[in-house]
Amino acid sequence: MLPIDLAATLGPVGTALLFGAIGAGFGAALEMGGFGDTRKLAAQFYLKDMTVLKVMFTGMIVAAVLIAGATAFGLLDMSRVWINPTYLWPGIVGGLIMGVGFVLGGFCPGTSIVAASTLKVDGMVFLVGVLTGIWAFGETVSGFQGFFFSSAMGRFTLADWLGLPVGATLLLLVAMALLLFWLGDLAVARFGQGKPWAEISLRPGRTGFAAAAAIVLATVVVMARGQPTPAEKFALLGPAAAQPVEDRSIFVHPAEVVALRKDLNLQVNVVDLRDEHDFNLFHLGGARRVAPGDLARPAVLKGFLDAPASTVTFLVGNGEPAELAAWKELKALGANNLYVLDGGIDRWLELYPVPACIAERAVPAPADPDALAWRFAYATGSSLPAAWPELPSSPDFRSPCGQLVATEGEPEGGEHEGIVWPTYAFQKKVKLKAKVAVKGGCG
C-alpha cells in the first residue's frame, strides 16, 4: 500500500537519480510551457494569457482526483502523506508578499530557476533575490517568531474547513477550476486578442469540453466510491498493523502507565472511552472522556494526529474490546504512539483497589466484557488515591467510610494518603515513535 519508502527500495543513489529525473522533467515541462518567460507569466495579471492559471489548476485537480481515487480504491494510505501544517495569518502574509514579488519580478521561485537554467539574465537576477530573501528571513525570523508560529491549525484540509466528504469537496474544487478556465478564455479573447464582447463565443472548444468531461467523470466515480471506513483502512494496512494486536505489544500493564505518568519528559494522555455513568463512577486522574463514535470527527482526530512526538496516549475502557476497536480505528486514521490499558479499568481496580465500602466485584460477573465488573456505592470520579497512584496525594481527596485500603509490599511511589501500593513487575512495551516528514514540492 502506498506510499512506499523509496530510500529503502532504491537506496540513496537510486532515490537521488529518480528525484533528479523528476525534477529535470518538471523543469523541462515548465520551460516548454513558456514558464521561463516573464512576459507570459506576468500576462495573467493583465488577463491577456491564462496559461499559468490553467497549468497550475490542472495540476491541482488532476493530482487531487488521483490521490482521492487511489485512497478510495485502497491503493494509498493518505494518513502517511505529509501535508504542510496550516498557520493561517503567516500564510496569508507570506502569500501576499510572494504575490507582489510575482507581479513585480515576473517569476515565482520555481520559474526563476527554470529561467536561470536557460541563462536568462532576469531569471538569474530574480533567483539571486530569492536566495537573498531566504538568507534575510533566516537571520531575522527570531524577531517575529511569535507571529510566524501563530494561528497554528495543524494538518488542515479543504474538506475539514468545509465540513464535507472528500468526494463532495473534490467536485467543488473541479467545478471551480473549470469555471475559472472558462472565464479565463473569455478574458484572453477580450483583453489579449482585443475582440469585442459581441464576437466572443461563450461555448468552450471541443478539446476543452472533452477534457472537462473526463475530469468530471473521474471525480464522480471517486465521489460515488467514497473513502474507505477506518475498519477498511485497517484491513488494507495488512499483517504489519495486525501484528501488535496478536503479540499484545500494545497492551500496557497498569504499573507501566503509573511509571510513565511520573516521567517528566513525557506527556501521558489517558482517553476514557466509557459512557458518562461509568466515567463518573471512577476514572484515572487527568483522563478525558471521548465517545467512541466521536474519534473520527476532525476536531477530535486532530488532537491525536497533532500530538507531539513525546506524547503517549492510552485508550481506556472497562475491558479490552472497546479499547482495541478504538485503537484499530485511530491507527487506521494515522494516530501515533497509541496504546491500550491491559485489562481496562477492571484490571486497574484489581491492582489499585478502592475501599470495599465504595466498590466491590460484581457477583456474578457481567456477561458483557465491556461492562464494569465493579459495583460502586456512589460516584467518585478521580477523587480516590486509586486514580492517582503515582502521586503522594489526590486532588479533592476525602477519606471514604472512615477507612483506607491497606496493602503489603514495597511502596511503588511512596505513601499515598496513608496507602502503600505494592510494586508490580511488568514488561516495558511503550516505545515512542516520531513521524519523519519526507517533503518536496514547488515553491
Stockholm file with secondary structure:
# STOCKHOLM 1.0

chainA/1-443         MLPIDLAATLGPVGTALLFGAIGAGFGAALEMGGFGDTRKLAAQFYLKDMTVLKVMFTGMIVAAVLIAGATAFGLLDMSRVWINPTYLWPGIVGGLIMGVGFVLGGFCPGTSIVAASTLKVDGMVFLVGVLTGIWAFGETVSGFQGFFFSSAMGRFTLADWLGLPVGATLLLLVAMALLLFWLGDLAVARFGQGKPWAEISLRPGRTGFAAAAAIVLATVVVMARGQPTPAEKFALLGPAAAQPVEDRSIFVHPAEVVALRKDLNLQVNVVDLRDEHDFNLFHLGGARRVAPGDLARPAVLKGFLDAPASTVTFLVGNGEPAELAAWKELKALGANNLYVLDGGIDRWLELYPVPACIAERAVPAPADPDALAWRFAYATGSSLPAAWPELPSSPDFRSPCGQLVATEGEPEGGEHEGIVWPTYAFQKKVKLKAKVAVKGGCG
#=GR chainA/1-443 SS CBSCCHHHHHHHHHHHHHHHHHHHHHHHHHHHTTTTCHHHHHHGGGTSCCHHHHHHHHHHHHHHHHHHHHHHTTSBCGGGSCCCCEEHHHHHHHHHHHHHHHHHHSCCHHHHHHHHHTTCHHHHHHHHHHHHHHHHHHHHGGGGHHHHTCSEEESCCHHHHHTCCHHHHHHHHHHHHHHHHHHHHHHIIIIISCCCGGGCCCSCCHHHHHHHHHHHHHHHHHHHHCCCCHHHHHHHHCHHHHHHHHTTTTEECHHHHHHHHTCTTCEEEEEECSCHHHHHHCCCTTCEECCGGGTTSHHHHHHHHTCCTTEEEEEECSSSHHHHHHHHHHHHTTCCSEEEETTHHHHHHHHSCCCTTTEEECSSCCSSTTSCCEEESSCCTTCSGGGCTTSSSCTTCCCGGGCCCCCCSCCSSSEETTEECCCCCCCCCCCCCCCCCCCCCCC
#=GC SS_cons         CBSCCHHHHHHHHHHHHHHHHHHHHHHHHHHHTTTTCHHHHHHGGGTSCCHHHHHHHHHHHHHHHHHHHHHHTTSBCGGGSCCCCEEHHHHHHHHHHHHHHHHHHSCCHHHHHHHHHTTCHHHHHHHHHHHHHHHHHHHHGGGGHHHHTCSEEESCCHHHHHTCCHHHHHHHHHHHHHHHHHHHHHHIIIIISCCCGGGCCCSCCHHHHHHHHHHHHHHHHHHHHCCCCHHHHHHHHCHHHHHHHHTTTTEECHHHHHHHHTCTTCEEEEEECSCHHHHHHCCCTTCEECCGGGTTSHHHHHHHHTCCTTEEEEEECSSSHHHHHHHHHHHHTTCCSEEEETTHHHHHHHHSCCCTTTEEECSSCCSSTTSCCEEESSCCTTCSGGGCTTSSSCTTCCCGGGCCCCCCSCCSSSEETTEECCCCCCCCCCCCCCCCCCCCCCC
//
